[in-house]
């Protein structure tokens, strides 16, 4: 039996980027060998440790993007070039990378599919947010085939990403796979629509987790371990997971409706 | 070949999912049964809902794991609502309980007993839990807790989970036995710390945590051996068991059943089937047909 370690490795903050209202990216110096859709555990010493999707990974730096909500992300807001933070991972299975792809991202979920977009060949993209100020990556993905939509119609099409999905699927029968990350109710609709139309689909789900390596049990959806067997699941697998789109566990392990879970996460 | 009886509970094999690992939900428990666990211990519950310690909660060092999860849990009342009962699962379930004060253990035990688990395990030994007093090192407190839980358990067998962070684990096990304990679970994690030398700080959010995994195994084997020599009640030998040979070693030290926790990280949830296959292979090779033939073999 070969032993491995899962200790935080210390990296230096290289740059901080304002991405959209309330959203920033932290880029760390150094390379991280990871696949699109994988995540890392980010440790700010003397603050906390949280899972974050790797939003960009290059030969000299990698980064994650976050939406400022609670004490941890407020601590992220204080990070500046030269600060040292710990990284464990990467963890999780990641997305497959296939041709004729459509990527549907909602809100900060765009950051979980953005490394995938970098890896895909000419993907179609649907990028949705609550309003113009919250749309991510308008510059980064300029020149890509990206449909924008906002809940309030302040930019792009008015409506939800799922409305745009119907239109794009109808206009592009060549689409073979749909990748998605965003609010779980949005993903549930994407998954249901893809399953109905027999289009392959992969969704990256989120649950509160403590270890990242399949031990703590807090992230289970039904009997699936999200951190090691996910966070990316096929649409067909998700259709078998009755808790998907329904319930999640708080930090205490108590199972609550998804609305209460999101209320706590916010 | 591997079937075992623990406090009257029939186990298909002696591997038991240790408390604190994956045993949060009924669906999770059922899955561990399908993965081959002989029994499954729930994550510990107390009289109230708890968030646990700030993260980092756990990570892996060279030859073991450090954790200070801090006994988060939904609390026994929410668990009673969620689970309804525990005797309708396809695998025997051990309900793990704890409290802050001695009286709490009785309250939680009574509610846990209403779920009809196969056994109740009493966690008095978490190395990073701020119990009212350090019960784990106090034989009279352990005896009081044992008597109280036994009274409330309504005939369900009770195991006391002991700490290695004491000078006299065998004596403490004897106190539990005298007070009516049906079983001893040995051991909980060893009190430990890891400092990151770049940032010059302990990594765990709670600073101090518990060491599990291969580095803990020699300590666990020694504790089980000492307890085996001191009591007649069975022992669930827990601490660093990762493969079939580790399990055989634990049984030779005197264990009736073998807890597996951290190894679910090293070898995945399928660890139970892998360990039991390895145990069978070892037994065939050595002409051993039942675990009774080797139990306590080291203690002669």
Interface residues (C-beta under 8 A of the other chain):
Chain A: X1 X3 X4 X5 X6 X7 X8 X10 X41 X43 X45 X46 X48 X49 X50 X84 X86 X88 X210 X211 X213 X214 X215 X216 X217 X218 X220 X222 X223 X225 X228 X249 X250 X251 X252 X253 X254 X255
Chain B: X21 X22 X23 X24 X25 X27 X28 X30 X31 X43 X49 X50 X51 X52 X54 X55 X56 X57 X58 X59 X60 X61 X62 X63 X65 X69 X72 X73 X74 X75 X78 X82 X194 X196 X198 X199 X201 X203 X205 X214 X242 X243 X261 X262 X264 X265 X266 X267 X268 X269
